[in-house]
Structures are given as structure tokens and as C-alpha cells.
């Protein structure tokens, strides 16, 4: 599994980028949200990736933030009828936070405006993702009156990442909460995800 590319940005279009890593050019398909965050060609860049394997090709999809990649994986892995191209269209048409709010509030109208989606697909997204995004969105809403603590932000990111990887929301939430209570020195959401994966893989 290729999880990120760290190299020089050779060139970029709104739909794809080429990253030179040690003399090898990797073509990566990206959403508009990530294109807007890319540096100028010739500069150093790190792009988070998702490798999609088909019978006739191995295709890399790239993202400038973990939240974008997590949402991409949620759509591809948990919504029937949505493949990588449509998942990129979602990310290109709406920010992660706006998408999350639209799903939790069953805002079919806003989702239907995304290019290539349509009302039926929007309804299916809400039906299949609402429970998965519900807890994270509720945490964020509860923190709306005051900025969330670093610990709350870590928990939100880690739970969503674990759901994107295929774990159940209730298990991810429980494991993350237990880790934060017992491990006082966790500094990033990435560390939290790694520890949670180890714990869940061990069945503890």
C-alpha cells in the first residue's frame, strides 16, 4: 500500500498531479480541494494517497489533507454505487465540513447540486453514511460555542479515520476514548489512530 508521496511537484492540473519521487514520476488523481492547496511546480510536496487496484490498472488518488482522504475512503468503501471518480467529484464540489453537515442534516438538495451526483445518489449517501458521521458531527456541534480542545479534535479525526478504514463507529469511539484516558502523552491524531489499530487488531 502506498500511503503518501514525498517529492517534487513536477506539474499539476485541476484533476491530477505528477510528483517526482527519486527520479520516478507518479501520476496522482486529485480533487479540486487538494489542487488549491498544492505548491508551485518545482517545489517540495507531500501528498497523501489511496491506491485503487483494478484488474487492468493500479491508480493513485491523492489528497493534501487527511480529512479529504478519510471522506474519499468513506464514500468508496461504504456507499454502494460510488467509485473513486464520483468520490473525487464530491470532494471537488463541497468542503469536508459542509459535506458532513449536509449528510447529518439530510440536506439532499445541497448534495444533489454536486456534479454527477443526482438526487437518488444523494439520498443513498445520506442513508448509508448518516450514522457513521453522526457522532463526529455531534461532537463538533457540541463544541461550536467554544473552540474544541486538542484532545477533542484528535478524537474526531481518529474516529473518522478508523471508520474510513472499515471499523464500526461504536468500536472506534470506544477505543479512542479509552486510549485518551490511559495514554496521556498522545500528541497527534495519527498516533492515536496507530495505537487504536494495534489495540483493535489485538482484540483488546
C-alpha positions in Angstrom: 0.0 0.0 0.0 1.4 3.4 -1.0 0.2 5.8 1.7 1.9 9.1 0.7 4.3 10.5 -1.9 7.1 12.9 -0.7 8.9 14.6 -3.5 8.9 17.5 -6.0 5.8 18.6 -7.8 6.6 18.2 -11.5 3.3 19.5 -12.8 -0.4 19.9 -11.8 -3.8 20.2 -13.4 -7.1 20.7 -11.5 -7.7 16.9 -11.8 -4.2 15.4 -11.5 -0.7 16.0 -10.4 2.7 14.4 -11.2 5.1 14.0 -8.3 8.8 13.3 -8.9 10.0 10.9 -6.1 13.6 9.9 -6.5 13.5 10.3 -10.3 10.2 8.4 -10.7 7.1 10.4 -11.8 3.9 9.3 -10.1 0.6 10.4 -11.6 -2.0 11.1 -9.0 -5.6 12.0 -9.5 -6.8 14.8 -7.1 -9.9 16.7 -6.2 -10.1 20.5 -6.7 -9.9 21.0 -2.9 -6.4 19.5 -3.0 -5.4 21.3 -6.2 -6.0 24.6 -4.5 -3.5 23.6 -1.7 -0.7 22.5 -4.0 2.6 24.5 -4.1 4.1 25.8 -7.3 5.7 23.3 -9.7 9.2 22.5 -8.8 8.6 22.8 -5.0 8.6 20.1 -2.4 5.3 18.5 -1.7 3.8 15.6 0.3 0.6 14.1 -1.0 -1.4 11.5 1.0 -2.5 8.7 -1.3 -5.1 5.9 -1.8 -4.1 3.1 -4.1 -7.1 1.8 -6.1 -6.5 -1.6 -7.6 -8.4 -2.7 -10.7 -7.9 -5.7 -12.9 -6.4 -3.6 -15.6 -4.7 -0.8 -13.6 -3.3 0.4 -10.3 -4.5 4.0 -9.8 -3.3 6.5 -7.2 -5.6 9.1 -5.8 -4.1 12.0 -3.9 -5.1 14.4 -1.1 -3.5 17.3 0.7 -5.3 16.6 4.0 -6.1 13.5 6.0 -9.8 14.7 6.2 -10.1 14.6 2.4 -8.7 11.1 2.2 -10.8 9.8 5.0 -14.0 11.1 3.3 -12.9 9.6 0.0 -12.5 6.2 1.7 -15.8 6.5 3.5 -17.6 7.1 0.2 -15.8 4.4 -1.8 -15.9 1.8 0.9 -19.4 2.4 2.4 -21.7 3.8 -0.2 -22.9 1.4 -2.9 -22.6 2.7 -6.4 -19.9 5.3 -5.6 -16.5 4.7 -7.1 -13.3 6.8 -7.0 -14.2 9.2 -9.8 -17.6 10.1 -8.1 -15.9 10.4 -4.7 -13.4 12.9 -6.2 -16.4 14.8 -7.7 -17.9 15.0 -4.2 -14.6 16.4 -2.7 -14.4 18.9 -5.7 -17.9 20.1 -5.1 -18.1 20.6 -1.4 -15.8 21.0 1.6 -15.4 18.1 4.1 -17.2 20.0 6.9 -20.1 21.1 4.6 -20.5 17.6 3.3 -20.6 16.2 6.8 -23.2 18.8 7.9 -25.3 18.0 4.7 -25.3 14.3 5.5 -26.1 14.7 9.2 -28.9 17.1 8.4 -30.2 15.0 5.4 -29.7 18.0 3.1 -30.4 16.2 -0.2 -30.8 19.5 -2.1 -27.2 20.6 -1.4 -25.7 17.2 -2.1 -27.7 16.9 -5.4 -26.0 20.0 -6.7 -22.6 18.3 -6.8 -21.7 17.5 -10.4 -22.5 13.8 -11.3 -24.4 13.0 -8.1 -28.2 13.4 -8.7 -31.0 13.0 -6.2 -31.0 9.2 -5.9 -27.3 9.0 -5.2 -27.5 11.9 -2.7 -30.3 10.0 -0.9 -28.2 6.8 -0.8 -25.2 8.7 0.6 -27.3 10.1 3.5 -28.9 6.7 4.2 -25.6 4.9 4.3 -23.3 7.5 5.9 -25.6 9.3 8.4 -24.9 7.0 11.3 -21.2 6.9 10.6 -20.8 10.7 10.5 -23.4 11.4 13.2 -21.2 11.0 16.3 -18.4 13.1 14.9 -20.7 15.8 13.8 -22.5 15.8 17.1 -19.1 16.3 18.9 -18.3 19.2 16.6 -21.8 20.8 17.1 -21.4 20.5 20.9 -18.1 22.3 20.6 -19.4 25.1 18.3 -19.9 27.6 21.1 -16.2 27.2 22.1 -13.2 26.0 20.2 -12.7 22.3 20.6 -9.7 21.2 22.7 -6.8 19.5 21.1 -8.0 16.2 22.6 -11.4 16.6 21.1 -10.0 17.4 17.7 -7.7 14.3 17.9 -10.7 12.1 18.8 -12.8 13.5 16.0 -10.1 12.9 13.4 -9.1 9.5 14.7 -12.7 8.1 14.8 -13.4 9.3 11.3 -10.1 7.7 10.1 -10.9 4.4 11.7 -14.4 4.4 10.2 -12.9 5.1 6.8 -10.7 2.0 7.3 -13.8 -0.1 7.9 -14.2 -0.3 11.6 -17.5 0.2 13.3 -18.3 3.6 14.7 -19.1 2.3 18.2 -15.8 0.3 18.4 -13.7 3.2 17.1 -15.3 5.6 19.5 -14.8 3.3 22.5 -11.2 2.5 21.6 -10.2 6.1 21.0 -11.8 7.3 24.3 -10.1 4.5 26.3 -6.7 5.4 24.7 -7.1 9.1 25.5 -7.9 8.2 29.1 -4.9 5.8 29.6 -2.3 7.4 27.3 -1.8 10.9 28.4 1.1 11.7 26.0 -0.6 11.2 22.6 0.3 14.3 20.6 -1.4 13.8 17.2 -4.4 12.1 15.7 -2.1 9.9 13.6 -0.5 8.5 16.8 -4.0 7.9 18.2 -5.0 6.0 15.0 -1.9 3.8 15.1 -2.4 2.9 18.7 -6.1 2.2 18.1 -5.3 0.0 15.1 -2.9 -2.1 17.2 -5.4 -2.4 20.1 -8.3 -3.3 17.8 -6.2 -5.8 15.8 -5.2 -7.5 19.1 -8.9 -7.6 20.2 -8.2 -5.6 23.3 
